[in-house]
Amino acid sequence: MRRRAWAQRSGPFHFTMATAVVFLALTPVAMLLYPGGTPVDADTEGYRFLGNFFSDLGRTVAHNGEPNGVSAVLFLVALGLAGLGLAVFFVAVVPLYRPGRVGLALGLAGAAAGVVSGFSFVGVALAPADIALAAHGWFVMMAFRAFLIATLLHTAAVLATAHYPNRYAAVYGVFALLLAAYLWLLFRGPGFGSAQGVMIQVTGQKVIAYAAIVTALIGAWGATRVRERVS
């Protein structure tokens, strides 16, 4: 009864959608307010979309040496809430994979990975790269690796659940491919020592960051539709 009651609630999915919208709204504002400087050129003005990492928004001091308080706070709120939204979604969607045991088992495993990923993104937000680089990097790696595992498991869970439309598995699957490609780029792609290498890395990072948020938004919206069918 408790599991079915949880499945009938759309609140968690609305929360995830709201956090995704907040991220999409606040990150451009944070970019506009970033003082300046990139990892390879401290003399640039403002935020360079193809020169700055997302993490630069969360620095307490910008690369040009100026305080970055407002941008850092916006980044903390945007990424922190997005991480919580992901964790909530991966847990809340699990009951919708019933009554199939395979789908439920896959969903539970995916939820565990999703919670690790979501809270790792919160860790990224709470560990600015300029004052806690080691922790920041560790949380980044954990967030994306766990996210890939969670996405693959939830793709399989959707395919194993008869009443869950396979188009959502397609969305998760496409994102999983993008995420796997990004992880390859991160570990095997160009280094961060040149302007060209940084440009390639920051471009890949932005593609995967916004793709992740859009995927969460679509997944949460789809879950509300599935919930209406099974309630």
C-alpha positions in Angstrom: 0.0 0.0 0.0 2.8 2.4 0.9 4.6 1.7 -2.4 1.4 2.3 -4.4 0.7 5.5 -2.5 4.2 6.8 -3.3 3.7 5.9 -6.9 0.5 8.0 -7.0 2.3 11.2 -5.9 3.6 13.6 -8.5 5.2 16.0 -6.1 8.7 14.5 -6.3 8.6 14.7 -10.1 7.4 18.3 -10.0 10.3 19.0 -7.7 12.8 17.5 -10.1 11.3 19.5 -13.0 11.4 22.7 -10.9 15.1 22.2 -10.1 15.8 21.6 -13.7 14.1 24.9 -14.6 16.0 26.7 -11.9 19.3 25.3 -13.2 18.5 26.4 -16.8 17.5 29.9 -15.5 20.3 30.6 -13.0 23.4 29.3 -14.8 23.1 31.9 -17.7 22.7 34.7 -15.1 25.8 33.4 -13.2 27.7 33.5 -16.5 26.7 37.1 -17.1 27.9 38.0 -13.6 31.2 36.2 -13.7 34.0 38.8 -13.5 36.4 37.3 -16.0 39.4 35.1 -16.7 39.8 31.6 -18.1 42.1 28.7 -17.0 44.5 29.7 -19.8 44.0 33.5 -20.0 43.4 35.5 -16.8 43.0 38.7 -18.7 39.7 38.0 -20.5 36.6 39.8 -19.5 33.4 38.1 -18.5 32.5 34.5 -19.0 33.7 32.8 -22.2 31.2 30.0 -23.1 34.0 28.2 -25.0 36.8 29.1 -22.6 35.4 28.7 -19.1 34.3 25.5 -17.3 31.0 25.4 -15.4 33.1 25.0 -12.3 34.5 28.4 -12.8 31.1 29.8 -11.9 31.5 28.3 -8.5 35.0 29.7 -7.7 35.1 32.1 -4.8 37.7 34.1 -6.8 37.5 34.4 -10.6 40.6 33.5 -12.7 41.3 37.3 -13.1 41.6 37.6 -9.4 38.3 39.4 -8.7 35.8 38.2 -6.1 33.1 36.0 -7.6 30.6 35.9 -4.8 27.3 36.4 -6.6 28.1 34.0 -9.4 29.3 31.4 -7.0 26.1 31.6 -4.9 24.0 31.2 -8.0 26.0 28.3 -9.1 25.8 26.7 -5.7 22.0 27.0 -5.7 21.6 25.9 -9.3 23.8 22.8 -9.1 22.9 21.9 -5.5 19.2 21.9 -6.3 19.8 20.0 -9.6 21.7 17.3 -7.7 18.9 17.0 -5.2 16.3 16.9 -8.0 18.2 14.0 -9.7 18.4 12.0 -6.5 14.7 12.5 -5.8 13.7 11.5 -9.3 15.7 8.3 -9.4 14.1 7.2 -6.1 10.6 8.4 -6.8 10.3 6.7 -10.2 11.1 3.2 -8.9 7.6 2.2 -7.9 6.4 2.9 -11.4 8.4 -0.1 -12.6 6.0 -2.5 -10.8 4.6 -5.1 -11.1 7.5 -6.6 -13.0 10.2 -7.9 -10.6 13.0 -7.4 -13.2 12.0 -3.8 -13.8 11.7 -3.1 -10.0 15.1 -4.7 -9.3 16.8 -2.6 -12.1 15.1 0.5 -10.8 16.2 -0.1 -7.2 19.8 -0.5 -8.4 19.5 2.5 -10.6 18.1 4.5 -7.7 21.1 3.7 -5.6 23.5 4.9 -8.3 21.3 7.9 -9.0 21.4 9.0 -5.3 25.2 8.7 -5.4 25.3 10.8 -8.5 22.8 13.4 -7.2 24.6 14.0 -4.0 27.9 14.0 -5.7 26.7 16.9 -7.8 25.8 18.6 -4.5 29.3 17.9 -3.4 30.7 19.6 -6.6 28.6 22.7 -5.8 29.9 22.7 -2.2 33.6 22.3 -3.1 34.8 25.3 -5.1 37.6 24.4 -7.5 39.8 27.2 -6.3 39.8 26.2 -2.6 39.0 22.4 -2.6 40.3 21.2 -6.0 40.9 17.6 -5.0 37.4 17.2 -3.4 35.9 19.0 -6.4 37.5 16.7 -8.9 36.5 13.6 -6.9 32.9 14.6 -6.7 32.9 15.4 -10.5 34.1 11.9 -11.3 31.7 10.2 -8.9 28.8 12.2 -10.2 29.2 11.4 -13.9 30.2 7.7 -13.4 27.3 7.0 -11.1 25.0 9.0 -13.4 26.0 6.7 -16.3 25.3 3.6 -14.3 21.9 5.0 -13.1 20.9 5.9 -16.6 21.8 2.5 -18.1 19.9 0.7 -15.3 16.8 2.9 -15.7 16.9 2.4 -19.5 16.7 -1.3 -18.9 14.0 -0.9 -16.2 11.8 1.0 -18.7 12.3 -1.7 -21.3 11.4 -4.3 -18.8 8.1 -2.5 -17.7 5.2 -3.1 -20.1 3.2 0.0 -19.2 6.2 2.4 -19.4 6.5 3.9 -22.9 9.8 2.9 -24.6 10.4 6.4 -25.9 11.7 7.3 -22.4 14.1 4.4 -22.6 15.3 6.0 -25.9 15.8 9.3 -24.2 17.8 7.7 -21.4 19.7 5.6 -23.9 20.7 8.6 -26.1 21.9 10.4 -23.0 23.8 7.4 -21.8 25.7 7.4 -25.1 26.4 11.1 -24.8 27.6 10.6 -21.2 29.9 7.7 -22.2 31.4 9.8 -25.0 31.9 12.6 -22.5 33.7 10.4 -20.1 35.9 9.2 -22.9 36.7 12.8 -23.7 37.4 13.6 -20.1 39.8 10.8 -19.6 41.2 10.3 -23.2 40.6 13.6 -24.9 42.8 16.7 -25.2 44.5 17.9 -22.1 43.9 21.2 -20.3 47.2 22.7 -21.0 46.3 24.4 -24.2 43.6 26.8 -25.3 42.4 24.3 -27.9 42.3 21.5 -25.4 40.4 23.6 -22.9 37.9 24.7 -25.6 37.1 21.1 -26.5 36.8 20.1 -22.9 34.5 23.0 -21.8 32.3 22.5 -24.9 31.9 18.8 -24.1 31.2 19.7 -20.4 28.4 22.1 -21.3 26.8 19.8 -23.8 26.6 17.0 -21.2 25.5 19.3 -18.4 22.6 20.7 -20.3 21.8 17.3 -21.8 21.6 15.9 -18.3 19.2 18.6 -17.1 17.0 18.2 -20.2 17.0 14.4 -19.7 15.9 14.8 -16.1 13.2 17.2 -17.1 11.8 14.9 -19.8 12.1 11.9 -17.5 10.3 13.6 -14.6 7.6 14.8 -17.0 7.2 11.3 -18.4 7.0 9.8 -15.0 4.0 12.0 -14.1 2.3 10.7 -17.3 3.0 7.1 -16.4 1.8 7.7 -12.8 -1.5 8.9 -14.1 -1.9 5.6 -16.0 -1.2 3.4 -13.1 -3.0 5.3 -10.4 
